[in-house]
Amino acid sequence: MKNRLLALLAMLALPAIASAEDTLSGGDTAWMLVATAFVMLMTPAGLALFYGGMTRSKNVLNTMGMSLIAYAVGTLVWVVAGYSIAFGSGDFIGTGKILLAGITDKSLTGTIPELLFVAFQGTFAAIAVAIASGSMIERVKFSTFALFAGLWILVVYAPVTHWAWGGGESLNFGEMDFAGGTVVHINAGVAGFVVAMILGKRKDYGKAAIKPFSPIYAVLGAALLWFGWFGFNAGSEVAADGVAGNAFLITNVAAALGVIGWLLAEYIVYKTPTLIGGASGAVAGLVAITPASGSAGVTGAIIIGLVGGALGFIGVSKIKKLFNVDDSLDAFWVHGLVGIWGSIATALFIAPYLMADDYNMGTQLIAQLKAIGLTVVYSAVATAVVYFVASMLTGGGRVDEETELIGLDEKIHGEKAMNL
């Protein structure tokens, strides 16, 4: 029984070993080239538009710029040291692959070139820290965030990745996280929430209407995220096979149900189903299905996505008020809270054709809860340390009152989102 359960977990939780073969597959490689490009599109295009559309007009470029710089800095630190920490040899952290030492064009991860796997995983690291930026926009210094992004990937993201996917046995509890429920979404959501608490509220938070710049941008950004998420989830199989096909399908289903869940909840409470809500619901559904995308079936995806969308709305509209933290674009509530639901739901909804006969739901649920707890605690503490270091090195992490009043676009970047 134990051996069969371990085999199931290895298949569902470790994308790096999706195939035991040691020969190159042209089909798998072609698919992963496409999947990597899909995920790349998510950060400087999809997330930038989604976040930019929801911020105020005076901070649109700064908000979008944080996604852009996150991708640029994230790519640099990932190939220098992040990949080594995440996927190198070692228990608590990986070593031995600084600047991709020892990796050549002949090196393989499963049936694809390891260099391609490096690129694919690097897009995950970049979007994780970009997600966290949504909690701190409109008041954090651009220079502070740029430094924070690089340090956070090295100190927080890469170790958590190593424990979940890279061979860190001591802190791997047997969690099922196919494409990044804890690694990306809970991790980033908690990080953003912690920095938002340290920064404090925006000066006019709760005193003046904070209206989104463009719901059109937000919907377009959500659509690009939806598109890119096919590579995010189906690509995590690291092979062009049936599991990837299953992940592709249920990713789409869960996103659609996320839209429905959010809009239904919004209509019940406010009688106004908004397009910002629908776009947010799509993202919530995608977040919820991410850890289960390699194991759930269509029925599970419907439930996971529907609950994810409704839970995201409840988090943003109700629970957020209890904490009184200015999480600017609700990164914690859409990614952290919904990510926790998705990680728990992963243990509850497994397609019969992917479940071992001796699968124990209770045992797996405990493993999921342990991994969630570790990620929340480690991300919270380590993120605080990283932010204080970045803040100290950039002369304070928050912009001055004049910059915040006029807007970060003009004061920091010397530009406007619209020159009309």
C-alpha positions in Angstrom: 0.0 0.0 0.0 2.7 2.4 1.0 4.7 1.8 -2.2 1.6 2.4 -4.4 0.7 5.6 -2.6 4.3 6.9 -3.0 4.1 6.1 -6.7 0.9 8.1 -7.1 2.4 11.1 -5.2 5.5 11.0 -7.4 3.4 11.2 -10.5 1.2 14.0 -9.3 3.5 16.1 -7.3 6.9 16.2 -9.0 6.7 17.7 -12.5 10.5 17.3 -12.9 10.1 13.5 -13.1 7.0 13.2 -15.2 8.7 10.6 -17.3 11.2 8.0 -16.3 12.7 7.7 -19.8 16.1 9.1 -20.4 15.8 9.8 -24.2 14.8 13.0 -25.8 11.2 13.2 -27.1 10.6 15.6 -30.0 6.9 15.8 -29.2 7.4 16.5 -25.5 10.0 19.1 -26.3 7.8 20.9 -28.9 4.9 21.0 -26.4 7.1 22.4 -23.6 8.6 25.1 -25.9 5.0 26.2 -26.5 4.0 25.9 -22.8 7.0 28.0 -21.7 6.0 30.7 -24.1 2.4 30.6 -22.8 3.6 31.1 -19.2 6.0 33.9 -20.2 3.0 35.8 -21.7 1.2 35.7 -18.3 3.5 38.1 -16.5 4.5 41.1 -18.6 1.3 41.0 -20.6 -1.6 39.2 -18.8 -0.8 40.1 -15.1 0.4 43.6 -16.1 -2.9 44.3 -17.9 -5.0 42.7 -15.2 -3.3 44.6 -12.4 -3.0 47.8 -14.4 -6.7 47.8 -15.2 -7.6 47.6 -11.5 -5.3 50.3 -10.2 -5.9 54.1 -10.4 -5.1 56.1 -13.5 -2.1 57.8 -11.8 -0.4 54.6 -11.0 -1.1 52.4 -14.0 2.4 52.4 -15.6 4.0 51.8 -12.2 1.8 48.9 -11.5 2.4 47.4 -14.9 6.1 48.1 -14.6 6.3 46.0 -11.5 5.2 43.0 -13.5 7.7 43.8 -16.2 10.6 44.3 -13.8 9.6 41.2 -11.9 10.0 39.1 -15.0 13.3 40.7 -15.9 14.9 40.5 -12.5 13.3 37.1 -11.9 14.8 35.7 -15.1 18.3 36.9 -14.1 18.3 35.6 -10.6 16.7 32.3 -11.7 19.5 31.4 -14.1 22.3 32.7 -11.8 21.2 30.9 -8.6 17.5 30.3 -8.3 17.4 27.2 -10.3 20.3 25.7 -8.4 18.6 26.4 -5.1 15.3 24.9 -6.3 16.5 21.9 -8.3 20.1 21.3 -7.3 21.2 18.5 -5.1 20.6 18.8 -1.4 18.0 18.5 1.3 16.9 21.9 2.7 18.2 23.8 -0.3 19.7 22.7 -3.6 23.3 23.4 -4.7 25.7 22.6 -7.5 24.0 24.4 -10.5 25.0 28.0 -10.0 24.9 29.7 -13.4 23.6 26.4 -14.7 26.9 24.7 -14.1 27.1 21.2 -15.6 24.0 21.6 -17.7 24.5 21.3 -21.5 22.3 21.0 -24.5 22.5 17.2 -24.0 21.2 17.3 -20.4 17.7 16.0 -20.0 14.9 16.4 -17.5 12.6 13.5 -18.2 12.3 13.6 -22.0 13.0 17.3 -22.6 16.2 19.3 -22.5 17.1 20.5 -19.0 17.8 23.9 -20.4 14.1 24.1 -21.5 13.0 22.9 -18.1 15.1 25.7 -16.6 13.3 28.3 -18.8 9.9 26.8 -18.0 10.4 26.9 -14.2 11.9 30.4 -14.4 8.6 31.7 -15.7 6.9 30.4 -12.6 9.4 32.2 -10.3 8.8 35.5 -12.1 5.1 35.4 -12.0 5.1 34.4 -8.3 6.8 37.6 -7.2 4.8 39.6 -9.7 1.6 38.3 -8.1 2.8 39.6 -4.7 3.2 43.1 -6.2 -0.5 43.4 -6.3 -0.7 43.8 -2.5 1.8 46.7 -2.3 1.1 48.9 -5.4 0.6 52.6 -5.2 3.0 53.1 -2.3 6.1 50.9 -2.6 9.2 52.3 -4.2 10.0 50.9 -7.6 13.7 50.4 -6.7 12.7 48.6 -3.4 10.4 46.3 -5.3 13.0 45.5 -7.9 15.5 44.5 -5.2 12.8 42.7 -3.2 11.8 40.6 -6.3 15.3 39.2 -6.8 15.9 38.5 -3.1 12.5 37.0 -2.6 12.9 34.5 -5.4 16.2 33.4 -4.0 15.3 33.3 -0.3 11.6 32.4 -0.3 10.4 31.0 -3.7 13.3 28.8 -4.6 13.5 26.9 -1.2 9.8 26.3 -1.2 10.1 25.0 -4.7 12.9 22.7 -3.6 10.8 21.2 -0.8 7.8 20.6 -3.1 9.4 19.6 -6.4 13.2 19.6 -6.2 14.0 16.8 -3.9 14.0 18.4 -0.5 12.9 15.4 1.4 12.9 16.6 5.0 10.3 19.3 4.4 8.3 17.4 1.8 5.3 15.9 3.5 4.0 14.1 0.5 1.9 17.0 -0.7 0.2 16.9 -4.1 0.9 20.2 -5.9 0.9 19.6 -9.6 1.5 23.1 -10.8 2.0 25.5 -7.9 -0.8 25.8 -5.4 1.6 26.2 -2.4 4.8 27.0 -4.4 3.3 29.9 -6.3 -0.1 31.0 -5.1 -0.1 30.6 -1.4 3.5 31.6 -1.2 3.0 34.8 -3.2 -0.3 35.6 -1.6 1.2 35.5 1.9 4.2 37.4 0.8 2.1 40.3 -0.6 -0.1 40.4 2.5 3.0 40.6 4.8 4.5 43.5 2.8 1.1 45.3 2.7 1.0 45.1 6.5 4.5 46.5 6.9 4.0 49.3 4.4 0.8 50.4 6.0 -2.3 51.7 4.2 -2.4 54.1 1.4 -3.0 57.7 2.6 -6.6 57.9 1.2 -7.5 54.2 1.8 -11.0 54.2 3.2 -11.4 58.0 2.8 -11.8 58.4 -1.0 -13.2 56.3 -3.8 -10.5 54.2 -5.4 -11.8 53.4 -8.9 -10.1 51.1 -11.3 -8.4 52.7 -14.3 -9.9 50.3 -16.9 -12.1 47.3 -16.4 -11.4 46.6 -20.1 -7.7 46.2 -19.3 -8.6 43.9 -16.4 -10.8 41.7 -18.5 -8.2 41.5 -21.3 -5.5 40.7 -18.8 -7.6 38.0 -17.2 -8.2 36.5 -20.7 -4.4 36.4 -21.4 -3.8 34.8 -18.0 -6.5 32.2 -18.8 -4.7 31.5 -22.1 -1.3 31.3 -20.5 -2.5 29.1 -17.7 -2.9 26.2 -20.2 0.9 26.2 -20.3 1.2 26.7 -16.6 -0.9 23.7 -15.7 -0.8 21.3 -18.7 2.9 22.1 -19.1 3.7 21.0 -15.5 3.3 17.4 -16.7 6.5 18.0 -18.7 5.2 15.7 -21.4 2.6 15.7 -24.2 0.4 12.9 -22.8 -3.0 12.1 -21.4 -2.3 13.8 -18.0 -1.4 17.0 -19.8 -4.6 16.7 -21.8 -6.6 16.2 -18.7 -4.9 19.2 -17.0 -5.7 21.4 -20.1 -9.4 20.5 -20.1 -10.0 20.9 -16.4 -8.0 24.2 -16.3 -10.5 25.6 -18.7 -13.5 24.2 -16.9 -12.4 25.5 -13.5 -11.7 29.0 -14.9 -15.2 29.1 -16.4 -16.8 28.0 -13.2 -14.7 30.6 -11.3 -16.4 33.3 -13.4 -19.8 31.8 -12.6 -19.1 31.4 -8.9 -17.9 34.9 -8.4 -20.6 36.6 -10.4 -23.4 34.5 -8.7 -22.0 35.5 -5.3 -21.7 39.1 -6.3 -25.2 39.2 -7.7 -26.7 37.7 -4.5 -24.9 40.2 -2.3 -24.9 43.4 -4.5 -27.3 42.7 -7.4 -24.6 43.9 -9.8 -22.4 41.3 -11.6 -19.4 43.4 -12.5 -16.8 42.7 -15.3 -14.0 43.3 -12.8 -15.7 40.6 -10.7 -15.9 38.2 -13.6 -12.3 38.7 -14.5 -11.3 38.1 -10.9 -13.5 35.0 -10.8 -11.6 33.6 -13.8 -8.3 34.1 -12.0 -9.7 32.6 -8.8 -10.9 29.5 -10.6 -7.5 29.1 -12.2 -5.7 29.5 -8.9 -8.0 26.9 -7.2 -7.5 24.2 -9.9 -3.7 24.7 -10.2 -2.5 22.1 -7.5 -5.2 19.6 -8.6 -4.8 20.0 -12.4 -2.9 16.8 -12.7 -5.3 14.7 -10.6 -8.9 16.0 -10.7 -11.5 15.2 -13.2 -14.2 17.3 -14.8 -16.6 16.9 -11.8 -13.9 17.9 -9.4 -12.9 20.9 -11.6 -16.5 22.1 -11.6 -16.7 22.1 -7.8 -13.2 23.4 -7.2 -13.7 26.3 -9.7 -17.2 27.2 -8.5 -16.2 27.3 -4.9 -12.9 29.1 -5.7 -14.8 31.9 -7.5 -17.3 32.3 -4.7 -14.6 32.1 -2.0 -12.6 34.8 -3.8 -15.5 37.1 -3.8 -16.3 36.5 -0.1 -12.6 37.0 0.8 -12.4 40.3 -1.1 -15.8 41.7 0.0 -16.2 40.4 3.5 -13.3 38.7 5.2 -10.8 41.3 4.1 -12.6 43.9 6.2 -12.0 41.9 9.3 -8.2 42.1 8.9 -8.1 45.8 8.0 -5.0 45.4 5.8 -4.7 47.4 2.6 -4.0 44.6 0.2 -4.3 46.9 -2.8 -5.4 44.4 -5.5 -6.5 41.6 -3.2 -3.5 39.3 -4.0 -3.8 37.4 -0.8 -7.6 36.8 -1.1 -7.5 35.7 -4.7 -4.2 33.8 -4.6 -3.5 33.0 -1.0 -7.0 32.2 0.4 -8.2 30.5 -2.8 -4.9 28.7 -3.1 -5.4 27.2 0.3 -8.8 26.0 -0.8 -7.3 24.5 -4.0 -4.6 22.7 -2.1 -7.1 21.2 0.3 -9.5 20.3 -2.5 -6.7 18.5 -4.3 -6.9 15.7 -1.6 -10.7 15.6 -2.0 -11.2 15.4 -5.7 -9.2 12.9 -7.6 -10.5 11.4 -10.9 -11.1 7.6 -10.5 -8.8 6.9 -13.5 -5.9 8.6 -11.7 -6.5 7.3 -8.2 -4.7 4.3 -6.8 -6.9 1.6 -5.2 -5.4 2.2 -1.8 -5.5 6.0 -1.9 -6.2 7.4 1.6 -7.9 10.7 1.6 -7.4 11.4 5.2 -3.6 10.8 5.1 -3.4 13.0 2.0 -5.4 15.8 3.5 -3.1 15.9 6.5 -0.1 16.1 4.1 -1.8 19.0 2.3 -2.4 20.9 5.5 1.2 20.4 6.7 2.5 21.8 3.4 0.1 24.7 3.6 1.2 25.5 7.1 4.9 25.3 6.3 4.5 27.6 3.3 2.4 30.2 5.2 4.9 30.4 8.1 8.1 30.3 6.1 6.8 32.7 3.5 5.6 35.2 6.1 8.8 35.2 8.2 11.2 35.1 5.3 9.3 37.7 3.3 9.4 40.2 6.2 13.2 39.7 6.4 13.7 40.2 2.7 11.5 43.3 2.6 13.4 44.9 5.5 16.7 44.2 3.7 15.4 45.6 0.4 14.0 48.6 2.2 17.2 49.4 4.1 19.3 49.2 1.0 17.0 51.6 -1.0 16.6 54.2 1.7 13.1 53.1 2.8 10.5 51.1 1.0 7.7 53.6 0.9 7.3 56.6 -1.4 6.9 60.0 0.1 3.5 61.6 0.5 3.9 63.9 -2.5 4.7 61.1 -4.8 1.7 59.1 -3.5 -0.6 62.1 -3.9 0.5 63.0 -7.5 1.0 59.4 -8.6 3.9 57.1 -9.1 3.6 57.2 -12.9 4.6 60.9 -13.2 6.9 61.2 -10.1 8.9 58.0 -10.6 8.7 57.2 -14.3 8.0 60.6 -15.8 5.1 59.2 -17.9 1.4 59.0 -18.1 -0.8 56.0 -19.0 -2.8 58.2 -21.4 -1.5 61.3 -23.1 -4.9 62.8 -24.2 
